[in-house]
């Protein structure tokens, strides 16, 4: 992130200012109002509250390693908060004129990927373990990350390169915590995909007759 920050600070303005100007010129007030609602899912207390709720639910309903969710979410909150402060103090990057307190990288985007990604991973690990469920969980987290990145950019709360950096930073932290979980308690138990139930002889004949019947 220090290497990326150096690149963003020096080369970022050439990308950020044209994107900022274009966004302001084409922004629609009604759609901006919708984005103000949707972008709140990445706020600090919203994500921390989601982590606390998930930690309690997983600790109560979990079959094993019930201590893991509270420890993981607590560690993720502390690491993300203080590491983000350290990166901010290192670069002192001022946000766009509409939100001068915006920083590198985008905290809202990073929190969406890290915290909701951890929630999805621990839920999948505890209650599913199937590849199909992992794909759906990853898709849901990616959709939330896109919503946060788009809304923050549309509202010009961050520079464009800060938003991209937030996506990268959040992904790095999520991978770090997933590797740590696998190192401490081992990989998830992969569950086999459910086998299709074979049809009985009569049911099979009925299905064939229905398929061959004219429309």
Phi, psi and omega in degrees: 000330175293319177296316179295320179298321178297319179294316183295318181297320184273320184257347185297317183303329179295334178265319189292316186295316176298321179294319179298313180297317181295319181296315179298323183288335186247007183286138179255129187298320181296317179291325177297324177297320177296317181296327178297329177285313187289329184289346182291344180293344178262004179295159186302304186288334176293313181290321178294322176296320177297321178295317179297316179296317180294321179298317180293313182297316181290325179292327180278316187268352183293149179272332179206163181052050182292341179286341189295309184302312178300320181293315182295312181294320177298316178295320181296318179297314182293313182297313182297317183296308186281329175291322176296319176298319180296318179295319179296319179290335180287322188251335178050047181275124180277140181284184180295163182303330180283345179206075187295345180273357176302150188222171175258130346277177181295117181291323180297316179294316180298319181293323179302310184292313184293303189283313178289330174295319177294320177300313180297319182294315182291322175296316178297318182295323185277321191245352183228279184082004180269148182296320180298318178295324178297321179295316179295320179295316178297322179295320179296317179294320178297321178295319177296320179295319178296317178302315182291316180297316181294315183294319179294322177289320181294325179274001182051044176278340178219159168293154182300317181290333175292325178293314177298321178295324177296321176299316181292315182295315179297321178295318178300314180295319179299314178298321179299315182287326176295318177297320179296319179297314180295327180290323185278312186246002177091167179292163179291150177280107182289124179267139179292148176293142181298134178282143176295138182283123181292144179280147174291169182301315181291318180294323179294319179295322179295320180294321179294318179296321178293324180290327181275347183292142179294150181289000000 
